[in-house]
Amino acid sequence: MAEATAAQPGRVLLCASRDQSILDDARYAFPADVEVRCVSDAREAWRELELLIPHAVIVDIQSGSAGGFDLARDMSQSDRLKDVPVLMLLQRTEDAWLARQGGADAILVKPVLGDELVRETLALIS
């Protein structure tokens, strides 16, 4: 699934969120063999996705002007990215239906603890 190079033998994740605590958890909570690339919004995420097919994407539904919903939907419609699992982070449980419509494979409602983020993400790529 991911296009890992010899310099990146492990798994690669992309995390898009404006929430610094989410980005910090993504950077530091995963095992050493997981490279996490962090961006602050969905547009930056899309630019990363033009260069990389990660093993999974973690996206906050409210990640910048393009939004996590749009990113997940665009990924699901891309032949290149449609098989990349998406974990969407929500502000409220009521948005779960919307997240699923956008293409989320899994959801978590914030606040999210680091171990929860790791567990749910690794379950998607196992």
C-alpha positions in Angstrom: 0.0 0.0 0.0 2.6 2.6 1.0 5.4 3.5 -1.3 8.1 3.1 1.3 11.7 3.5 0.2 14.8 1.8 1.5 15.3 4.7 3.9 11.7 4.1 5.2 11.5 0.4 6.0 8.6 0.8 8.4 5.1 2.1 8.1 4.3 5.6 7.1 1.3 7.6 8.5 0.0 11.1 7.6 -1.7 13.1 10.3 -3.6 16.3 9.5 -4.9 18.5 12.4 -4.8 22.0 13.6 -4.9 20.6 17.2 -1.3 20.7 18.4 -1.9 18.0 21.1 -3.1 15.6 18.3 0.0 16.4 16.3 2.2 15.9 19.3 0.6 12.5 20.1 1.0 11.4 16.5 4.6 12.4 16.5 5.6 10.8 19.8 3.2 8.0 20.7 3.7 5.6 17.8 6.4 2.9 17.9 9.8 3.7 16.4 9.1 1.7 13.2 6.2 4.1 12.3 7.1 7.3 10.6 4.5 10.0 11.2 4.3 13.0 8.9 2.3 15.8 10.4 0.6 18.7 8.6 -1.7 21.4 10.0 -4.5 21.2 7.4 -6.2 19.1 4.7 -4.6 21.1 1.8 -1.1 20.4 3.1 -2.2 16.7 3.5 -3.2 16.6 -0.1 0.1 18.0 -1.2 1.8 15.2 0.8 -0.5 12.6 -0.8 0.7 13.7 -4.2 4.1 12.5 -3.3 3.4 9.6 -0.9 0.9 6.8 -0.4 0.9 6.3 3.3 -0.3 3.2 5.2 -3.0 5.3 6.8 -4.2 8.8 7.3 -5.3 10.4 10.5 -7.4 13.5 9.8 -9.3 15.9 12.0 -12.7 16.6 10.5 -12.0 20.3 11.2 -8.6 20.5 9.7 -8.4 23.8 7.9 -10.3 25.3 5.0 -10.5 22.2 2.9 -11.5 20.1 5.9 -11.0 16.4 6.8 -14.3 15.4 5.4 -13.3 16.7 1.9 -9.9 15.1 2.2 -11.3 11.7 3.0 -13.9 12.0 0.3 -11.3 13.0 -2.3 -9.1 10.1 -1.2 -12.0 7.6 -1.6 -12.5 8.9 -5.2 -8.9 8.6 -6.2 -7.7 5.4 -7.8 -4.3 5.9 -6.2 -5.5 6.6 -2.6 -8.9 4.8 -2.3 -7.4 1.9 -0.4 -5.6 4.0 2.2 -7.5 3.7 5.5 -8.6 6.9 7.1 -9.1 7.5 10.8 -11.2 10.6 11.3 -11.2 12.6 14.5 -14.5 14.2 15.4 -15.7 16.9 17.7 -18.9 15.1 18.5 -20.4 11.7 18.1 -23.2 13.1 16.0 -20.8 13.6 13.1 -20.0 9.8 12.8 -22.5 9.4 10.0 -21.0 12.3 8.1 -17.5 10.9 8.6 -18.5 7.5 7.2 -20.1 9.2 4.2 -16.8 11.0 3.6 -15.0 7.7 3.5 -13.6 7.3 7.1 -12.8 3.7 7.9 -12.7 4.5 11.6 -13.6 7.4 13.9 -12.6 8.7 17.3 -14.3 11.5 19.2 -12.0 14.1 20.7 -10.4 14.4 23.2 -8.2 11.5 22.1 -5.4 10.0 24.2 -2.2 9.0 22.5 -2.6 5.3 23.2 -6.1 5.3 21.8 -4.8 7.1 18.6 -2.1 4.5 18.2 -4.3 1.5 18.9 -7.0 2.6 16.4 -4.6 3.5 13.7 -2.5 0.4 14.0 -5.7 -1.7 13.9 -6.4 -0.1 10.5 -3.1 -1.2 9.0 -2.7 -4.6 10.7 
